[in-house]
Amino acid sequence: MAPLGHPDLFSQELSSLSFGYALWEPSPSHYDHVSIGDVGYAHQGYFIRMFNVLRPPDNSSKYKIDELGHMMETDLFQNTRTAKFDKGNYCSRHVSAQESRDDMSNTIVLYTSKKNLGAFLNIPYDGQREDVIRTKVFEDYFREHISGWFALAQKKREDVRYMEDIILVTGCTLVTSWAMGVFPDKSQDVGISLKFEAERGNFLWDPNTINPGILRHDRYQHPSESQNQCVFIRGFRGRRLLFYTFLKAAAEPLPDDPDNRREDEIQVTRVPNVPSYRDPLIGVLDYIAEKCPEESCEDVIAIAHYDDLGQFVGDVVGPNHRTVFYTQVIY
């Protein structure tokens, strides 16, 4: 099995903070910023938006309004709330942050990890957290459309291999500046020192503390600029349980064998040496699939939200009260 890539390791390690899915590349790839209502997927550390369910696609989009069907109607009520996201250091379980000041009042942080994988995120200025209030509205809309979105994503040749790759964003954390890093080597104690110079507006990594195995990068924007850097996303994922239970039960022939296909099945091919990381929310979907009686899993979609991870400690061992499974006939 191949080792984790650093975007996956970063997301995995910071999942324990329960802020959502952590993005190694917070900068928007080809649009203003991640927004509530975005439908997309994570790829190489970025969130790739396909379209937004709260507004029709513009002329530059490869998705057309007649392909997407009706947009969500949320004009009748206020459905978003905002809150301050505090500046500071956000570290995974095995990473510690020791903060100090130099003679010029610059902030210096020493991040260390003792023979463990780890990740950290530094936010020098307060950011903003945005979330929907009535998640049930988004949940129902997601359940109604996820099968069509998955088919459309494959038709458009998006980098979407599984239905659960698709995320409907119901919340995001936006900042102006950030610095982050991962410790991918657990064979030794490692550390790295970061200086933030507010006067000059930049981050400085101490070259004397940089271990070749430590991966890090940063981006600075003046606090008066737009908060367009998304460090966490929250939303719904879903999985079709009929196909999952089929994969789990079948040994021969393989599910992607042309002689073993059903017209209504979602066919996938497993790529060798796929990194072992999976979003912890997929673990919740696994749990739902395991607990769903086989006789009840005919054409069922399991749905889970990143808020469902809030009561988990360490590995996913079971859902909280919000994680249930929903039946829906797939046409």
Rosetta silent file (secondary structure, phi, psi, omega in degrees, C-alpha in Angstrom):
SEQUENCE: MAPLGHPDLFSQELSSLSFGYALWEPSPSHYDHVSIGDVGYAHQGYFIRMFNVLRPPDNSSKYKIDELGHMMETDLFQNTRTAKFDKGNYCSRHVSAQESRDDMSNTIVLYTSKKNLGAFLNIPYDGQREDVIRTKVFEDYFREHISGWFALAQKKREDVRYMEDIILVTGCTLVTSWAMGVFPDKSQDVGISLKFEAERGNFLWDPNTINPGILRHDRYQHPSESQNQCVFIRGFRGRRLLFYTFLKAAAEPLPDDPDNRREDEIQVTRVPNVPSYRDPLIGVLDYIAEKCPEESCEDVIAIAHYDDLGQFVGDVVGPNHRTVFYTQVIY
SCORE:     score description
SCORE:     0.000 S_00000001
   1 L     0.000  132.823 -178.994    0.000    0.000    0.000 S_00000001
   2 L   -70.463  151.784  177.172    1.361    3.411   -0.963 S_00000001
   3 L   -69.133  160.437  178.348    1.964    5.993    1.793 S_00000001
   4 L   -64.330  140.488  168.666   -0.502    8.808    2.285 S_00000001
   5 L   -74.287  156.695 -174.966   -0.066   11.882    0.150 S_00000001
   6 H   -64.713  -32.462  174.353    0.373   15.059    2.159 S_00000001
   7 H   -62.910  -39.258  179.229   -3.091   16.512    1.292 S_00000001
   8 H   -69.242  -41.591  178.719   -4.717   13.311    2.552 S_00000001
   9 H   -62.133  -41.366  178.940   -2.501   13.153    5.626 S_00000001
  10 H   -60.614  -47.684 -179.298   -3.352   16.771    6.444 S_00000001
  11 H   -65.229  -40.852 -179.825   -7.100   16.113    6.165 S_00000001
  12 H   -62.872  -47.586 -174.446   -6.865   12.898    8.131 S_00000001
  13 H   -68.428  -35.411 -177.893   -4.906   14.369   11.018 S_00000001
  14 H   -88.046   -2.326  177.970   -7.064   17.486   11.434 S_00000001
  15 H   -63.030  -26.605 -178.772  -10.345   15.571   11.209 S_00000001
  16 H   -67.161  -14.362  179.376  -10.145   15.021   14.974 S_00000001
  17 H   -77.607  -15.574  177.679  -10.778   18.768   15.488 S_00000001
  18 L    63.897   32.909  173.119  -14.369   18.316   14.215 S_00000001
  19 L   -97.755   -4.835 -177.724  -14.324   21.445   12.064 S_00000001
  20 L   118.795 -161.061 -179.140  -15.000   19.474    8.886 S_00000001
  21 E   -83.893  120.543 -176.361  -12.840   18.351    5.985 S_00000001
  22 E   -84.794  131.481 -177.927   -9.485   20.201    6.077 S_00000001
  23 L   -99.705  125.612  176.389   -8.176   21.492    2.734 S_00000001
  24 L   -72.023  -25.389  178.346   -4.431   21.429    2.043 S_00000001
  25 L  -119.393   87.453 -176.771   -5.027   23.981   -0.743 S_00000001
  26 L   -70.586  -20.765 -177.822   -7.420   26.600    0.682 S_00000001
  27 L   -68.109  137.953  178.188   -7.126   28.914   -2.337 S_00000001
  28 L   -64.987  141.487 -175.059  -10.031   28.601   -4.796 S_00000001
  29 L   -78.707  -39.994 -178.167   -8.968   26.839   -7.972 S_00000001
  30 L  -153.934   28.245  179.429  -11.058   28.740  -10.524 S_00000001
  31 L  -152.813  179.427 -171.724  -13.744   30.719   -8.698 S_00000001
  32 L   -64.384  -56.007  176.619  -14.138   33.333   -5.956 S_00000001
  33 L  -170.412  164.939  175.732  -14.306   31.032   -2.901 S_00000001
  34 L   -63.618  137.554 -176.646  -16.054   27.963   -1.544 S_00000001
  35 L  -134.215  155.263  171.751  -19.693   28.783   -0.772 S_00000001
  36 L   -58.193  135.447 -178.154  -22.692   27.180    0.878 S_00000001
  37 L    96.978   -8.388  177.059  -24.575   25.243   -1.783 S_00000001
  38 E   -64.967  140.272  169.926  -21.478   24.180   -3.718 S_00000001
  39 E  -115.863  122.935 -176.912  -21.543   20.657   -5.106 S_00000001
  40 E  -169.852 -155.149 -175.793  -18.076   19.272   -5.759 S_00000001
  41 E  -156.667  159.369  177.661  -15.306   17.011   -4.542 S_00000001
  42 E   -88.467  135.782 -179.064  -11.855   17.084   -2.971 S_00000001
  43 E  -150.536  116.906  177.977   -8.925   16.519   -5.321 S_00000001
  44 L    53.377   39.132  176.384   -5.212   16.866   -4.518 S_00000001
  45 L    90.487  -14.648  178.194   -5.970   19.117   -1.568 S_00000001
  46 E   -94.232  159.105  163.385   -8.370   21.436   -3.423 S_00000001
  47 E  -100.918  122.009 -178.962  -12.131   21.552   -3.337 S_00000001
  48 E   -99.965  113.434  178.064  -13.338   21.430   -6.923 S_00000001
  49 E   -80.676  131.855  172.135  -16.716   23.047   -7.401 S_00000001
  50 E   -92.020  -47.481  177.777  -18.913   21.542  -10.110 S_00000001
  51 E  -165.407  176.550  179.106  -21.882   23.877   -9.598 S_00000001
  52 E  -124.402  132.120 -174.331  -23.901   25.572   -6.868 S_00000001
  53 L   -80.493   -5.988 -178.970  -27.473   24.540   -6.069 S_00000001
  54 L   -98.023   -7.937  178.142  -28.454   28.040   -4.878 S_00000001
  55 L  -150.272  147.027 -178.260  -27.745   29.831   -8.150 S_00000001
  56 L   -68.219  151.302  178.815  -27.808   28.850  -11.825 S_00000001
  57 L   -65.913  148.366  178.572  -24.474   28.180  -13.564 S_00000001
  58 L   -84.542 -178.388 -174.404  -22.945   31.050  -15.529 S_00000001
  59 L   -67.016  -22.317 -178.027  -21.994   30.963  -19.194 S_00000001
  60 L   -83.962  -10.372 -176.522  -18.466   29.725  -18.476 S_00000001
  61 L   -77.494  145.740  174.590  -19.677   26.593  -16.643 S_00000001
  62 L   -83.525   -2.697  175.410  -19.736   23.213  -18.367 S_00000001
  63 L  -101.131  133.794 -177.944  -22.926   22.464  -16.447 S_00000001
  64 L  -109.031  152.167 -173.480  -26.182   23.775  -17.908 S_00000001
  65 H   -61.024  -33.738 -178.912  -29.350   24.634  -16.038 S_00000001
  66 H   -71.963  -19.372  176.456  -31.418   22.034  -17.919 S_00000001
  67 H   -80.268  -29.635 -173.405  -29.004   19.309  -16.745 S_00000001
  68 H   -89.540  -19.146 -177.567  -29.254   20.281  -13.091 S_00000001
  69 L    78.664 -157.436 -174.982  -33.002   20.603  -12.785 S_00000001
  70 L   -74.025  142.465  175.846  -34.587   22.973  -10.283 S_00000001
  71 L   -79.359  162.541  175.225  -32.384   25.001   -7.949 S_00000001
  72 L   -67.208  144.259  177.896  -32.949   25.036   -4.202 S_00000001
  73 L  -109.136  103.651 -178.902  -35.490   27.590   -3.001 S_00000001
  74 L  -123.068   13.711 -178.057  -34.264   29.229    0.189 S_00000001
  75 L   -71.914  -16.782 -174.172  -35.501   32.783   -0.337 S_00000001
  76 L   -79.868  -10.450 -178.129  -38.425   32.248    2.021 S_00000001
  77 L  -153.744  155.992  175.229  -36.295   32.067    5.157 S_00000001
  78 L   -77.803  119.506 -171.039  -32.942   33.037    6.595 S_00000001
  79 L  -124.771   16.664  177.101  -30.932   29.837    6.446 S_00000001
  80 E  -132.239  150.061  173.906  -27.330   30.779    7.221 S_00000001
  81 E  -131.859  149.858  179.348  -25.462   31.821   10.325 S_00000001
  82 E  -123.405  149.816  178.471  -21.983   33.244   10.651 S_00000001
  83 E  -149.279  154.620  178.075  -19.554   33.145   13.553 S_00000001
  84 E   -70.898  138.557  172.755  -15.993   34.221   14.183 S_00000001
  85 E  -107.755  113.103 -170.252  -13.322   31.589   13.687 S_00000001
  86 L   -65.315  140.923  171.887  -10.575   32.425   16.155 S_00000001
  87 L   -66.503  159.857  178.993   -7.013   32.954   15.044 S_00000001
  88 E   142.765 -164.710 -178.001   -4.448   30.608   16.514 S_00000001
  89 E  -107.005  129.987  179.131   -2.850   27.196   16.153 S_00000001
  90 E  -120.309  114.094 -171.278   -4.877   24.138   15.223 S_00000001
  91 E  -125.607  151.225  174.342   -2.955   20.885   15.680 S_00000001
  92 L   -74.696  176.207 -168.226   -3.645   17.179   15.432 S_00000001
  93 L   -57.470  -38.997 -172.998   -3.469   14.941   18.467 S_00000001
  94 L  -100.521   12.618  178.651    0.279   14.239   18.466 S_00000001
  95 E  -111.610  134.464  176.296    1.489   17.739   17.512 S_00000001
  96 E  -114.290  150.786  179.694    2.255   20.434   20.077 S_00000001
  97 E  -125.617  121.913  178.338    2.643   24.175   19.460 S_00000001
  98 E  -112.909  116.572 -172.970    4.846   26.362   21.654 S_00000001
  99 E  -104.974  142.700  178.402    4.353   30.074   21.004 S_00000001
 100 E  -149.182  178.303  178.571    6.718   32.936   21.908 S_00000001
 101 E  -127.212  142.989  175.429    7.647   36.496   20.869 S_00000001
 102 L   -93.790 -173.316 -176.864   10.944   37.870   19.631 S_00000001
 103 L   -65.319  -20.759 -179.569   12.418   41.341   20.288 S_00000001
 104 L   -97.009   12.303 -179.539   10.377   42.774   17.400 S_00000001
 105 L    64.498   21.530  173.377    7.119   41.375   18.828 S_00000001
 106 L   -78.844  145.451  179.531    6.892   38.867   16.002 S_00000001
 107 E   -83.830  129.823  177.136    5.079   35.645   16.818 S_00000001
 108 E  -122.560  130.142 -179.910    7.210   32.484   16.717 S_00000001
 109 E  -124.473  129.214  174.246    5.660   29.036   16.955 S_00000001
 110 E  -104.214  115.403  177.740    7.580   25.777   17.348 S_00000001
 111 E   -99.659  130.855 -179.080    5.582   22.777   16.143 S_00000001
 112 E  -133.480  150.137  175.597    6.823   19.371   17.256 S_00000001
 113 E  -137.209  128.757 -176.661    5.742   15.777   16.778 S_00000001
 114 E   -99.894   94.144  175.471    7.219   12.879   18.765 S_00000001
 115 L    49.966   46.702  176.476    7.491    9.859   16.479 S_00000001
 116 L  -148.928  153.068  170.419    3.967   10.220   15.177 S_00000001
 117 L   -65.534  150.755 -179.306    2.192   11.424   12.078 S_00000001
 118 E  -168.618  170.480  179.433    0.762   14.881   12.523 S_00000001
 119 E  -153.993  156.956  177.803   -0.461   18.132   11.014 S_00000001
 120 E  -147.119  156.611  178.600   -0.937   21.747   12.021 S_00000001
 121 E  -137.400  129.426  178.685   -2.679   24.878   10.785 S_00000001
 122 E  -112.899  123.983  177.043   -1.775   28.444   11.747 S_00000001
 123 E  -115.792  108.183 -174.725   -4.378   31.207   11.326 S_00000001
 124 L   -79.432  -21.420  179.012   -2.838   34.646   12.092 S_00000001
 125 L  -127.810  150.226  178.074   -6.089   36.645   11.781 S_00000001
 126 L   -56.286  140.872  175.728   -9.645   35.834   12.814 S_00000001
 127 E  -112.113 -162.860 -178.059  -11.670   34.150   10.091 S_00000001
 128 E  -136.007  135.877  176.002  -15.345   33.467    9.594 S_00000001
 129 E  -106.799  128.935  178.654  -17.392   30.306    9.854 S_00000001
 130 E  -120.572  132.944 -179.805  -20.570   30.052    7.747 S_00000001
 131 E  -145.807  150.201  174.545  -23.163   27.288    8.171 S_00000001
 132 E   -76.643  152.387  178.883  -26.740   26.626    7.173 S_00000001
 133 L   -88.754  -48.457 -177.049  -29.314   26.585    9.941 S_00000001
 134 L   -97.060   80.321 -177.921  -31.862   24.203    8.448 S_00000001
 135 H   -66.531  -23.546 -179.192  -29.667   21.329    7.340 S_00000001
 136 H   -61.873  -34.270  177.944  -32.744   19.110    6.821 S_00000001
 137 H   -62.131  -44.642  179.030  -33.664   21.176    3.754 S_00000001
 138 H   -69.547  -37.209  179.742  -30.242   20.485    2.246 S_00000001
 139 H   -60.990  -46.133  179.489  -30.376   16.857    3.358 S_00000001
 140 H   -64.375  -41.933  179.504  -33.661   16.248    1.532 S_00000001
 141 H   -64.666  -41.873  178.357  -32.406   18.018   -1.593 S_00000001
 142 H   -61.441  -46.624 -178.293  -29.175   16.027   -1.507 S_00000001
 143 H   -62.180  -34.237 -178.815  -31.029   12.729   -1.163 S_00000001
 144 H   -72.999  -29.733 -169.150  -33.237   13.629   -4.124 S_00000001
 145 H  -114.655  -11.523 -170.385  -30.399   14.590   -6.468 S_00000001
 146 H   -59.459  -38.208 -179.499  -27.201   12.731   -5.515 S_00000001
 147 H   -63.389  -43.315  178.425  -27.703    9.867   -7.991 S_00000001
 148 H   -66.379  -38.465  178.313  -28.183   12.288  -10.868 S_00000001
 149 H   -63.089  -41.349 -179.442  -25.183   14.370   -9.806 S_00000001
 150 H   -63.658  -44.525  178.014  -22.977   11.308   -9.725 S_00000001
 151 H   -62.726  -40.217 -179.349  -24.060   10.252  -13.213 S_00000001
 152 H   -68.131  -39.546  179.138  -23.552   13.796  -14.497 S_00000001
 153 H   -62.462  -40.018  177.952  -20.090   14.071  -12.924 S_00000001
 154 H   -69.190  -37.292  177.155  -19.008   10.891  -14.678 S_00000001
 155 H   -62.698  -37.008 -179.158  -20.469   12.109  -17.953 S_00000001
 156 L   -85.680    3.971  178.652  -18.473   15.350  -17.598 S_00000001
 157 L    60.357   39.544  171.850  -15.311   13.333  -16.786 S_00000001
 158 L   -72.861  162.022  177.904  -14.845   14.807  -13.343 S_00000001
 159 L   -82.135   59.377 -178.403  -12.351   13.081  -11.015 S_00000001
 160 L  -120.760  113.595 -177.604  -15.195   11.366   -9.186 S_00000001
 161 L   -99.378  -30.055 -176.837  -14.903    7.588   -8.826 S_00000001
 162 L  -129.441  153.688  177.388  -17.521    6.911   -6.165 S_00000001
 163 H   -56.683  -39.767 -176.775  -20.837    8.447   -5.253 S_00000001
 164 H   -70.831   -5.945  174.014  -19.480    9.300   -1.797 S_00000001
 165 H   -68.009  -26.538 -174.324  -16.781   11.496   -3.376 S_00000001
 166 L   -80.888  135.110 -179.156  -19.429   14.160   -4.007 S_00000001
 167 E  -122.939  131.586  167.335  -20.030   16.742   -1.262 S_00000001
 168 E   -98.227  114.333 -173.381  -22.911   19.185   -0.914 S_00000001
 169 E   -77.078  124.518  173.405  -21.408   22.054    1.094 S_00000001
 170 E  -115.952   -0.199  178.571  -23.520   23.306    3.995 S_00000001
 171 E  -166.685  152.778  178.563  -20.725   25.101    5.810 S_00000001
 172 E  -154.878  156.288  177.552  -17.228   26.459    5.332 S_00000001
 173 E  -116.591  118.141 -173.738  -14.499   28.250    7.263 S_00000001
 174 E  -113.860  137.706  179.678  -12.945   31.208    5.416 S_00000001
 175 E  -137.406  173.995  175.565   -9.779   33.115    6.319 S_00000001
 176 L   -98.124  -36.594 -174.135   -7.394   35.564    4.689 S_00000001
 177 L  -137.237  154.938 -178.622   -4.025   34.005    5.607 S_00000001
 178 E  -162.736  157.989  168.872   -2.731   30.637    6.693 S_00000001
 179 E  -141.353  143.665 -175.866    0.327   28.449    7.151 S_00000001
 180 E  -151.713  162.002  179.406    0.217   24.678    7.459 S_00000001
 181 E  -162.554  164.274  177.155    2.382   21.597    7.543 S_00000001
 182 E  -133.021  150.329  174.274    2.436   17.838    8.000 S_00000001
 183 E  -110.609   97.369 -174.439    4.817   15.423    9.698 S_00000001
 184 L   -87.574   -3.474 -175.613    4.759   12.295    7.491 S_00000001
 185 L  -114.296  117.247  179.945    7.583   10.418    9.243 S_00000001
 186 L  -103.185   19.796  179.843    6.869    8.740   12.572 S_00000001
 187 L   -90.484   -8.374 -177.779   10.286    7.156   12.948 S_00000001
 188 L  -152.552  162.064  173.501   11.802   10.159   14.733 S_00000001
 189 E   -75.545  130.182 -178.831   11.037   13.275   16.764 S_00000001
 190 E  -133.791  159.464  178.051   10.680   16.261   14.429 S_00000001
 191 E  -156.802  160.903  177.357    9.900   19.940   14.734 S_00000001
 192 E  -149.471  142.245 -177.420    9.684   23.100   12.676 S_00000001
 193 E  -109.005  133.948 -179.201    9.689   26.769   13.653 S_00000001
 194 E  -123.669  130.138  175.580    7.430   29.368   12.033 S_00000001
 195 E  -112.337  133.784  174.981    7.721   33.134   12.439 S_00000001
 196 E  -111.632  117.808  179.738    4.888   35.470   11.524 S_00000001
 197 E  -101.119   98.984 -177.022    5.942   39.055   10.810 S_00000001
 198 L   -66.228  -35.937 -178.436    2.798   41.147   10.994 S_00000001
 199 L   -63.760  -44.948 -179.595    4.577   44.378   10.030 S_00000001
 200 L   -86.502  -19.368  178.724    5.975   42.942    6.807 S_00000001
 201 L    72.533   54.961  176.427    3.059   40.632    6.248 S_00000001
 202 E  -157.040  164.581  174.709    4.763   37.306    5.688 S_00000001
 203 E  -103.820  141.588  176.254    5.579   33.918    7.142 S_00000001
 204 E  -127.305  123.657  175.589    9.166   32.776    7.672 S_00000001
 205 E   -94.087  126.698 -178.962   10.122   29.129    8.184 S_00000001
 206 L   -68.621  113.691 -177.486   13.327   28.701   10.162 S_00000001
 207 H   -63.101  -22.335 -179.419   15.673   26.779    7.823 S_00000001
 208 H   -74.967  -13.281 -178.451   17.569   25.387   10.799 S_00000001
 209 H  -111.018    2.013 -175.539   14.506   23.479   11.977 S_00000001
 210 L   -84.471  113.536  173.276   13.261   22.147    8.641 S_00000001
 211 L   -82.949  140.769 -178.579   13.523   18.392    8.401 S_00000001
 212 L   -55.566  -25.335 -178.469   13.559   17.092    4.792 S_00000001
 213 L   -83.981  -10.886 -177.813   10.463   15.028    5.541 S_00000001
 214 L   -82.706  128.514  177.697    8.361   17.965    6.750 S_00000001
 215 E  -107.109  134.515 -178.237    6.013   19.409    4.147 S_00000001
 216 E  -154.716  155.337  170.804    4.715   22.938    4.627 S_00000001
 217 E  -160.588  172.606 -174.053    3.388   25.948    2.741 S_00000001
 218 E  -156.892  167.554  173.496    1.635   29.231    3.422 S_00000001
 219 E  -150.796  131.316  178.889   -0.215   32.182    1.957 S_00000001
 220 L  -113.952  134.979  169.087   -0.423   35.717    3.304 S_00000001
 221 L  -135.782  146.068  178.297   -3.103   38.294    2.553 S_00000001
 222 L   -61.452  141.916 -176.804   -3.690   41.549    4.361 S_00000001
 223 L   -59.957  -18.630  178.064   -6.546   41.211    6.894 S_00000001
 224 L   -78.986  -12.281 -179.378   -8.505   43.888    5.020 S_00000001
 225 L   -77.818  169.825 -177.079   -8.675   41.654    1.943 S_00000001
 226 L   -63.796  140.504  175.254  -11.494   39.262    1.177 S_00000001
 227 L   -82.740   83.923 -175.674  -11.747   36.101    3.256 S_00000001
 228 L  -113.821    7.902  179.857  -11.569   33.782    0.257 S_00000001
 229 E   -98.840  116.481 -175.011   -9.278   31.060    1.626 S_00000001
 230 E   -98.222  115.417 -178.140  -11.300   28.012    2.707 S_00000001
 231 E   -98.408  -23.811  176.518   -9.569   25.859    5.346 S_00000001
 232 E  -139.677  141.760  171.110  -12.524   23.607    6.309 S_00000001
 233 E  -123.255  150.021  177.127  -15.662   22.469    4.512 S_00000001
 234 E  -131.947  146.746 -179.341  -18.734   20.776    5.976 S_00000001
 235 E   171.390 -166.872 -176.627  -21.571   19.076    4.176 S_00000001
 236 E  -101.027  143.094  166.376  -23.290   15.877    3.146 S_00000001
 237 E  -124.532  159.251  179.048  -21.898   12.756    1.515 S_00000001
 238 E  -145.363  156.571  177.716  -23.905    9.722    0.448 S_00000001
 239 E  -139.543  141.725  176.041  -23.444    6.113   -0.565 S_00000001
 240 E   -84.795  112.239 -171.317  -25.715    3.677   -2.331 S_00000001
 241 H   -70.784  -29.284  179.582  -25.926    0.743    0.058 S_00000001
 242 H   -57.072  -45.459 -178.438  -27.136   -1.812   -2.465 S_00000001
 243 H   -72.647  -35.090  179.983  -23.825   -1.608   -4.310 S_00000001
 244 H   -63.830  -46.389 -179.293  -21.793   -1.456   -1.103 S_00000001
 245 H   -66.939  -30.652  176.055  -23.330   -4.627    0.282 S_00000001
 246 H   -65.258  -43.065  178.762  -22.840   -6.269   -3.099 S_00000001
 247 H   -62.750  -41.461 -175.628  -19.132   -5.382   -3.003 S_00000001
 248 H   -67.560  -36.678 -173.632  -18.830   -6.637    0.562 S_00000001
 249 H   -87.261  -29.463 -172.201  -20.540   -9.971   -0.127 S_00000001
 250 L   -86.314  130.340  174.052  -19.199  -10.855   -3.564 S_00000001
 251 L  -104.794  -46.339  178.473  -15.827  -12.526   -3.907 S_00000001
 252 L  -139.611  138.823   -9.682  -16.080  -13.869   -7.468 S_00000001
 253 L   -74.337  169.474 -179.279  -16.561  -12.520  -10.016 S_00000001
 254 L   -66.096  151.902 -176.798  -15.292   -9.005   -9.299 S_00000001
 255 L   -63.980  -22.160  178.791  -17.867   -6.183   -9.264 S_00000001
 256 L   -98.326   13.593  175.154  -16.287   -4.540  -12.321 S_00000001
 257 L   -71.047  124.867 -178.051  -16.349   -7.776  -14.311 S_00000001
 258 H   -57.292  -26.472 -178.726  -18.370   -7.045  -17.515 S_00000001
 259 H   -82.615   -1.769 -175.425  -20.108  -10.423  -17.133 S_00000001
 260 H  -123.753   29.839 -176.181  -21.318   -9.539  -13.664 S_00000001
 261 L  -101.896  140.869  170.104  -22.985   -6.167  -14.249 S_00000001
 262 L  -105.277  149.568 -173.750  -26.530   -5.160  -13.607 S_00000001
 263 L   -59.525  -31.985 -175.476  -27.991   -2.322  -15.597 S_00000001
 264 L   -97.656    8.896 -179.226  -28.682   -0.227  -12.509 S_00000001
 265 L   -85.692  151.168  173.222  -25.353   -0.806  -10.737 S_00000001
 266 L   -92.447  113.873 -174.950  -22.646    1.809  -10.288 S_00000001
 267 L   -90.810  134.817  178.331  -19.501    0.210  -11.658 S_00000001
 268 L  -134.262  158.725  175.611  -16.103    1.073  -10.193 S_00000001
 269 L  -125.912  129.851  179.793  -12.563   -0.172  -10.668 S_00000001
 270 L   -82.277  127.905 -179.629  -10.081   -0.347   -7.836 S_00000001
 271 L   -90.827  131.813  179.177   -6.720    1.201   -8.703 S_00000001
 272 L   -59.335  148.980  174.386   -3.623   -0.562   -7.290 S_00000001
 273 L    61.278   35.174  174.274   -1.651    1.184   -4.564 S_00000001
 274 L   -71.644  132.533  178.226   -4.395    3.610   -3.635 S_00000001
 275 L   -53.885  147.650 -170.957   -3.369    5.515   -0.468 S_00000001
 276 L   -77.114   -9.815 -177.149   -5.046    4.069    2.589 S_00000001
 277 L   -70.649  137.584  166.537   -6.611    7.361    3.756 S_00000001
 278 L  -136.559  143.939  177.565  -10.351    7.829    3.564 S_00000001
 279 L   -52.104  131.799  179.237  -12.333   10.730    4.917 S_00000001
 280 H   -54.894  -26.000  177.675  -13.629    9.753    8.390 S_00000001
 281 H   -65.050  -28.629  174.496  -17.133   10.581    7.186 S_00000001
 282 H   -65.133  -32.262  175.461  -16.818    7.595    4.841 S_00000001
 283 H   -62.016  -35.174  175.938  -16.265    5.567    8.006 S_00000001
 284 H   -64.534  -42.834  177.735  -19.691    6.725    9.190 S_00000001
 285 H   -63.557  -37.497  174.717  -21.191    5.511    5.909 S_00000001
 286 H   -58.122  -44.814 -178.024  -19.372    2.202    6.418 S_00000001
 287 H   -62.279  -43.210  178.388  -20.967    1.925    9.848 S_00000001
 288 H   -60.755  -43.946 -179.290  -24.434    2.594    8.446 S_00000001
 289 H   -62.734  -39.560 -179.791  -23.884   -0.042    5.769 S_00000001
 290 H   -65.541  -36.064 -176.013  -22.733   -2.575    8.356 S_00000001
 291 H   -86.738  -13.248 -179.087  -25.787   -1.948   10.536 S_00000001
 292 L   -76.805  120.080  177.200  -28.318   -1.924    7.695 S_00000001
 293 L   -59.099  137.864 -175.374  -30.031   -5.340    7.476 S_00000001
 294 H   -56.287  -35.708 -178.828  -29.405   -6.843    4.054 S_00000001
 295 H   -71.638  -14.312  179.833  -33.119   -7.255    3.428 S_00000001
 296 H  -100.792   -1.947 -172.047  -33.562   -3.499    4.074 S_00000001
 297 L   -96.872   13.293  178.886  -30.710   -2.296    1.854 S_00000001
 298 L   -69.771  114.077  177.898  -32.463   -2.682   -1.488 S_00000001
 299 L    54.023   56.609  179.353  -31.891    0.613   -3.274 S_00000001
 300 E  -115.862  141.943  173.828  -30.973    2.579   -0.139 S_00000001
 301 E  -113.014  125.338  173.538  -28.796    5.665    0.092 S_00000001
 302 E   -89.732  138.412 -178.208  -26.915    6.311    3.318 S_00000001
 303 E  -129.017  136.872  176.813  -26.327    9.988    4.103 S_00000001
 304 E  -141.334  151.562 -178.808  -23.983   11.506    6.668 S_00000001
 305 E  -117.874  153.860  179.966  -22.924   15.039    7.557 S_00000001
 306 H   -62.635  -24.395  175.181  -19.608   16.318    8.919 S_00000001
 307 H   -65.395  -21.110  178.781  -21.434   17.426   12.050 S_00000001
 308 H   -67.871  -14.147  179.404  -21.986   13.719   12.721 S_00000001
 309 H   -85.858   -5.503 -172.323  -18.290   13.456   13.555 S_00000001
 310 L   -61.211  -28.755 -177.680  -18.603   15.870   16.460 S_00000001
 311 L  -101.957    8.655  177.471  -19.040   13.169   19.102 S_00000001
 312 L   -86.383  144.560  174.588  -16.380   10.838   17.760 S_00000001
 313 L  -126.509  119.130 -178.742  -13.094   10.433   19.579 S_00000001
 314 L    74.371 -133.162 -177.546  -10.262    8.811   17.643 S_00000001
 315 L   -70.002  154.670  176.640  -11.401    6.170   15.189 S_00000001
 316 L   -71.283  117.885 -179.233  -14.949    6.060   13.921 S_00000001
 317 L  -117.967   -9.187  178.789  -16.753    3.549   16.118 S_00000001
 318 L   165.037  154.435 -175.802  -20.365    4.522   15.544 S_00000001
 319 L   -82.212  159.679  172.470  -22.622    7.443   14.621 S_00000001
 320 L   -85.693 -167.144 -170.034  -24.301    9.861   16.962 S_00000001
 321 L   -67.760  -18.279 -178.350  -28.042   10.393   16.983 S_00000001
 322 L   -82.878  -16.309 -176.331  -28.087   12.324   13.683 S_00000001
 323 L   -90.305  105.125  177.866  -26.591    9.525   11.608 S_00000001
 324 L  -131.497  174.848  175.971  -29.379    7.316   10.339 S_00000001
 325 E  -113.155  150.550 -173.378  -30.069    5.711    7.004 S_00000001
 326 E  -121.028  141.133  178.156  -32.728    6.778    4.562 S_00000001
 327 E   -94.431  140.995  176.758  -34.563    4.719    1.989 S_00000001
 328 L  -156.454  128.590  177.400  -34.926    5.955   -1.536 S_00000001
 329 L   -78.063  130.606 -179.027  -35.748    4.066   -4.688 S_00000001
 330 L   -93.409  122.212  178.527  -33.166    4.730   -7.403 S_00000001
 331 L   -99.351    0.000    0.000  -34.653    5.193  -10.867 S_00000001
